[in-house]
Amino acid sequence: MQNLFLLSAFSLIIFSASVVSGQAQVKKDDGQTAKLTFIAIYSPGPSWIKGKSVQEQPLKEHFQYMVNLFGKGIMKFAGPFGNADGGAVVFEAPDSMQAAATISADPAVKSGVMVPVIRQWELVQWDKYLKK
């Protein structure tokens, strides 16, 4: 289990380094830094209580962290998967370093209850493809 936790931490570092090396912050026309969209997929970590659903895990602080991110306008959507063995969060950050820092600060990640995989997500504006 400890190897899984170390592997996920290593993956998070590699993600941050690889994305940052190839990505600069995007600037809007008004000089503001544009927000990029990220998705973090959470899976059970080494501290996950086997045989217990996501609702039965020690995630009270994780929930409060998500509420805080939502209140700040950072988190857009989040919730558990239907099979109750993890979840996902869609959030915004100015760059991949801040995205990694946001998810690394999650109490569920810090405690090892969940391990994340973070990906930048380029959402398609599908309405522009509709014929009017």
N, C-alpha and C positions, 0 to 999 in steps of 0.2 A: 504494500500500500504506500509506503514511503517513496518507493521508486515512481509510482504514478503521480504523486504530488510533486516530486522533483521534475519529472518529465513535463507536467503542465506548467510549472514555473518557468522552465527552460523554454517551452514553446511560446509563452507569453513574451519573454525577452527576445526571442528570435523574431516573433511577429513585429514587435516594436522596432527592432533594428532594421528589419528588411523593408518595412513600409516607410519608415522615416527616411532611410537613405534614398528612396526613390520618390519622395513626395514633399513638396514645399506647401506651406500654408496657402490657401486660396484667398485672394483679396477681392472684395466686391468693388464695384465702381465708386462707391462712396468712401472707400478706404478701410471699411470695416473688414475683419476677418470672417470669411464665410464659414458656416458650420458644416462639417462633414457628417454623414450618417454612418453609424456603426451598429453591428448586431453582435451581441455576446450570447453564445450558446453555453448554458450551464449543464454540466453532467455531474453525477455523484462523485465526490472526492473521497479521499482516504478516511475522513471522519464521518462520512455518511453512515447512518445507522441502518444496517442491512435489514430487509424485511419491513421497513417502514416507508410509507408514502412521503411525498414532498411535504404534505400538510403536517406530518408527524415529526419532521426533522427540526432541529434547533435553529429556526430561521427568523426568530422575532427581530433580531438586530438587522438582518438582511432586509426584511420587510420595511423597517423604519428607514433604512438607507435608501431604498427604492422610493419611498414616499418623499424623502428629502430631495432626491434627484428630480422627481416629478415636479415638486414645488418650485425648484430652481429653473424649470424649463429644459432640463438636460435630458431626462428620460421621457420618451414619447409613448412607448408601449412596453408592457412586460407581463409575464405570467408563466405559470407552470404548464408543462406539456400534458396532454390528455392521459398519457400513461403514467403520470405522476412520478417520473424519475428524472426530473430536471426541469429546465425552463429556458426562457430567452428574454433578452431585453434589447430594445431598439432605443438608441440614444444618440445625441449629437455631441461632437467635440471639435475643436479647431484643428486638431491633427492627431495622428496615431499615438504619439507619446501621451497626450492628455487622455485619450481613450483608454490606453493601457493603465494609466494611473487611476482613472475613475473606477475601473473594474478591479484593479488590485486592492483598492481601499475598501471594497465590499467586505463586510464582516464574514459572510459565508465563504468567501475566497480565502481570507486571512486565516480562518479557523480550519480550512480544509474540508468543510462540509460539501462544497461544490468546487469544481474546477472549470474555468472558462476557456472558450476558444473565441477570439475576437476577430471580426472581419469588417473591413470597410464595405459599406453597402451603397451602391449607386441605384437609387430608386428611379424607376421609369415613370414619367408623367404620361400615363396611358390615355388620359382624356384627349390629348392632342392628336391621337391616332383615330379617334372616332369620327366617322363621317357625319356631318351635320346637315 
